[in-house]
Amino acid sequence: MTRPDALSKNEPLFWSTGSGTDVWAMFCAAKNGDLETIKSLLQKDASLVRGEFEYRTPMAFAVQENQLEAAAYLLAHKASPVKSGTDDTLIQIARDRGYGQMQQLLESAMAQEKGSWQGNEIADAIRHRNLERVEHLLNVSEDYLHARDDSGNQPIHWAVMSRQPDMISLLLSKGADIHAQRPDGARPIQLTNGDYAYRGWRDVPEDAVKPHEIYKILLAHGAYLDICMASLKGDEVRVRELLNDDPSLANRVSDYVSYYPGSGAPLKNAAMAGHINIVKLLLDNGADPNLPEEGIAPKGHALHSAVVCGHHEIVKLLLDHGAYPNVPIESSADTLSAAINREDKAMVELLCSYGAAREIHLLAYYGDIQTAAAVFAANPEKANDPEALENAASEGNDSFVRLMLRYEPELPKRIAVGVKSSGPDEPTKSRELSELLFQHGMNPNYTNWLNVRPMHRFAKRGDLDNAAIFISHGAEINVVDDELCSTPLGWAAKHGKTEMVRFLLENGADPNLPIDKTWAQPISWAKSRGHHEIVSVLEAKRFV
């Protein structure tokens, strides 16, 4: 594991809690089982338990290295027992490596969050809109009424998300808690249009009752209307009443933070729904348009929400109150990109008039060479951006790559990336671009901070074209990373890429590596993931 530049600086991380140096210290302490350092760091900043870099967390390193005491301490301080920042859950990582005690520790922690069989059974009946079945279950046992499923939903949450008035009435008549909170903080009234996993527009029948009708039903049954939902629904009287009682609510992010309406900050909800009078009211009461929503919108979510919903007047109002004009959003690029993708020319011009500009790495990703050319002409140093070059190359933006090389001809020495290929005529073009990057010094064995190389990535996705190109330029294939502790052959076996397995074996891949970790050998991955054809191919090779 090599220390990334961002984790070498004693500065706040953009997408994570904590500073770079503290997050790195947490990673190292978790990896080494240094419990005293973990305690000291969490006493200094309790949020470091959620610290991450490229989605990896302290808990992930503790599990990978079988550090039981460290893992138990992190769990006791509310670390997730599930998320690893990789394709595998933490318990899968422990199971793969044969860490029995770690697996038991995680199972015990998950049992506290995991739903019951009653919760899963009644949730299924509600999703299938089987009122008779639900009523029967409730009559069989009272345990069903508040039983949680594996996602933390109680029956009342499912009845609301699936928008079934009769189901809601039945559950409430039996004593369901109309204010029941899920582990993520969501209450029923915040779920009238579903959530990220169960989406109202996708998963609810078109002829179902509309979300606003469910909202009114919940209010009629006494649901508490907080400032976020009041802002979303345009209830100015209620918002004013709440602010009069507690002005700090203008900057209070709800317990439930997601991309969905009803969560996060009041200003975001009012802006999203187009309620300009409530936006003005919140701003008059000190609402910060740049109020962070952890992990989603570090520079605020209100402006972005107004932009994607096309509320020009609200966007201008927020900008006039100091909103950052181009907000980065997790997994959603940024606000200016959203406006451009919506082909909302007036919105684009409005944002740009307040100083919005896309970062170079996004210009590269989208292939906006005209803007980039002007930027580089004005400030040539802007072309010194390895992430941007990786984006341009990985998306196959040939002209953008050539533009960057004109300013920074040695930049490829700091990257290693497979060029995107799409369509029958693309492989030749992609090879030409790859060859250009190699001519400028691209290292086929370049490693990231977890010692993952391009060949590992190609193996995972079965990218034979780029694997062949990199091997022809000297890419090593019998190398082991620090994440799966496996060779590219192991990665291919784990992910079921049969043709890649054959290709790597033909090119000299050793099926017996790593010697010291049999669980990370290719055949172990193939067996554990049920890739029987790959098992046969590897067995034939191992005993030749």
Protein Blocks (a to p, Z undefined) as FASTA:
>chain_A
ZZdfklmcccddfkbgcjfklmmmmmmmmmnopaklmmmmmmmommlmmgceehiafklm
mmmnopaklmmmmmmnopafkbgoiabdfklmmmmnopaklmmmmmmmmmmmpccfklmm
mmmmmmnopaklmmmmmmmpmklmmpccfkopafklmmmmnopaklmmmmmmnopafkbc
cfkopafklmmnopfklcfklmpcfkbccfklmmmmmmmnopacdfklmmmnopaklmmm
mmmmommlmmcccfbdcfbehiajfklmmmmnopaklmmmmmmnopafklccehklmnoj
klmmmmmnopaklmmmmmmnopafbdcdehilpaklmmmmnopaklmmmmmmnopacdfk
lmmmnopaklmmmmmmmmmmlmmcfklmmmmmmnopaklmmmmmmmmmmlmmmgccdddd
edjklmmmmmmmmmmmmmnopafkbccfkopafklmmmmnopaklmmmmmmnopafbbcc
fklopafklmmmmnopaklmmmmmmnopafkbcfklmklgmklmmmmnopaklmmmmmmm
mmZZ
